Amino acid sequence: MSSSIRLINHLYYRRRFLQLSLLATGLAWACSAPKKQSPPGKVLVIGAGIAGLAAARKLQSQGGIVTVLEGRDRLGGRIFTDRSLGLPVDLGASWIHGVKRNPIAKLARDFQLTTLPTNYESLKLFLDGQVLSPDAVKKGRKLSEKILNAATSWGNKQDEDVALDAGIQRILAKKQFSALEQQLIEWWLDAEVVGDLALDLEQLSLHEWQEGKDFAGDDYLFPDGYDQIIAKLAVDLDIHLEEKVVEIKYGNEEVVVTTEKNSFSAAAAIITLPLGVLKSNTVQFEPPLPPAKQQAIKRLAVGLLNKVVLLFPQQFWDRQEIIGSISYKPTNFSYFLNYAHYQDAPVLIGITGGSYARRIEGLPEPELVAQIMEDLRKIYGQAIPNPQAILKTKWATDTFAYGSYSASLPVGATSKERDILAQPVDNLLFFAGEATSCNYPGTVHGAFLSGVQAALKAGGRRQKAPRN
């Protein structure tokens, strides 16, 4: 089976719905005053997302002295479980993508956490309020597979990289489809490719859009919240919250990290800042990072995936786990996750990626709700109630993220940029995070594994005390 077809199949068998996002643990962490000097071998970990916590735990398990600095007032980074609606809802990363041999699945088992599978075949798709037959949906799926496969084959023969959309349009121009077929193709491409990779088709590299590997098995989510993993990983670690890093100085066998409040020094640092933060230049490096690393940061792209969580007075929708909608308004949500399937609560979660995800961040809540309800009322009738509460993510404007994840490469970029991003600098700075993972970019397990790998590199350096 081609990798193009495998990716389309993952609307049924896997998703990276954001993989990666925010997290509230409710834990209190004692913060001691930073020392002017650090003991020999001490390592600072910048960021308390899953990459940072994985690195810190690995170092500490090997006898290292570790301090974790986190700018937010909570742990988890782009893993964020919100409980303001009276139930846990993951606003960032939601799924374990492929449970076989996945390190996150192992953590869930080790911590004895409840997980539930998602059946992507449990899909009901509507066109302007009218349900489509399963045969029509399957036909649209197969057409999308063929188009992606043909576009990719053509692109692989080209010397110059172009956008995935250019390859798709080239194939579409040679075929004749009915109006329904065209709508189904567009829906599948938007729901699966844009909704998964979080970049528009015009941005994705035709050469590299299929980068990375998958773990086998179904996708599972945490009905009680992804933050359970974070809380368990954080136990017994020295973590300082609300320490927003503004400068990282390195040299003379020492790293000095300045936050808005304090200064910390160590023999090395593991940096797990999201790619969006690195691109924003809000953290200054002295001396500047090597030109190749700066170029890699510039060339890699940060995708955007946002969610809108809707709590209703009662459930009025179908029992299917995925409710899809093809609308005459192409900017409406392509699909909703029926969260009532996992929690005993009438909740729908709209998920969107790319430019529309960016657009909804600026929409006033009443306008956004009106757009969503217009679509839902076409399907379920004018009598359905408005939501009684709503949550909307804004990952593009989150100053600790500036985006959701780097799930795929933009035109002109290659996985070489990820390798360069992951490379240590002067045996003092070590880098981790999902954007540094060539095999599993844009995933929680990719971030976790990168943190472990960075810890092994940092732990293997020469142990020398920082100079005065």
Stockholm file with secondary structure:
# STOCKHOLM 1.0

chainA/1-468         MSSSIRLINHLYYRRRFLQLSLLATGLAWACSAPKKQSPPGKVLVIGAGIAGLAAARKLQSQGGIVTVLEGRDRLGGRIFTDRSLGLPVDLGASWIHGVKRNPIAKLARDFQLTTLPTNYESLKLFLDGQVLSPDAVKKGRKLSEKILNAATSWGNKQDEDVALDAGIQRILAKKQFSALEQQLIEWWLDAEVVGDLALDLEQLSLHEWQEGKDFAGDDYLFPDGYDQIIAKLAVDLDIHLEEKVVEIKYGNEEVVVTTEKNSFSAAAAIITLPLGVLKSNTVQFEPPLPPAKQQAIKRLAVGLLNKVVLLFPQQFWDRQEIIGSISYKPTNFSYFLNYAHYQDAPVLIGITGGSYARRIEGLPEPELVAQIMEDLRKIYGQAIPNPQAILKTKWATDTFAYGSYSASLPVGATSKERDILAQPVDNLLFFAGEATSCNYPGTVHGAFLSGVQAALKAGGRRQKAPRN
#=GR chainA/1-468 SS CCHHHHHHHHHHHCCCTTCSCCCCCCCCCCCCCCCSSCCTTCEEEECCBHHHHHHHHHHHHTTCCEEEECSSSSSBTTCCEECTTSSCEESSCCEEECCTTCHHHHHHHHTTCCCEECCTTCEEEEETTEECCHHHHHHHHHHHHHHHHHHHHHHHTCSSCCBHHHHHHHHHHTCCCCHHHHHHHHHHIIIIIIHHHCSCTTTBBTTTTTCSCCCSSCEEECTTCTHHHHHHHHTTCCEECSCCEEEEEEETTEEEEEESSCEEEESEEEECCCHHHHHHTCSEEESCCCHHHHHHHHHSCCBCEEEEEEECSSCCSCSCSEEEEECSSTTSCSEEEEGGGTSSSCEEEEEEEHHHHHHHHTSCHHHHHHHHHHHHHHHHCTTSCCCSEEEECCCTTCTTTSSSBCCSCBTTCCHHHHHHHHSCBTTTEEECSGGGCSSSTTSHHHHHHHHHHHHHHHHTSCCCCCCC
#=GC SS_cons         CCHHHHHHHHHHHCCCTTCSCCCCCCCCCCCCCCCSSCCTTCEEEECCBHHHHHHHHHHHHTTCCEEEECSSSSSBTTCCEECTTSSCEESSCCEEECCTTCHHHHHHHHTTCCCEECCTTCEEEEETTEECCHHHHHHHHHHHHHHHHHHHHHHHTCSSCCBHHHHHHHHHHTCCCCHHHHHHHHHHIIIIIIHHHCSCTTTBBTTTTTCSCCCSSCEEECTTCTHHHHHHHHTTCCEECSCCEEEEEEETTEEEEEESSCEEEESEEEECCCHHHHHHTCSEEESCCCHHHHHHHHHSCCBCEEEEEEECSSCCSCSCSEEEEECSSTTSCSEEEEGGGTSSSCEEEEEEEHHHHHHHHTSCHHHHHHHHHHHHHHHHCTTSCCCSEEEECCCTTCTTTSSSBCCSCBTTCCHHHHHHHHSCBTTTEEECSGGGCSSSTTSHHHHHHHHHHHHHHHHTSCCCCCCC
//
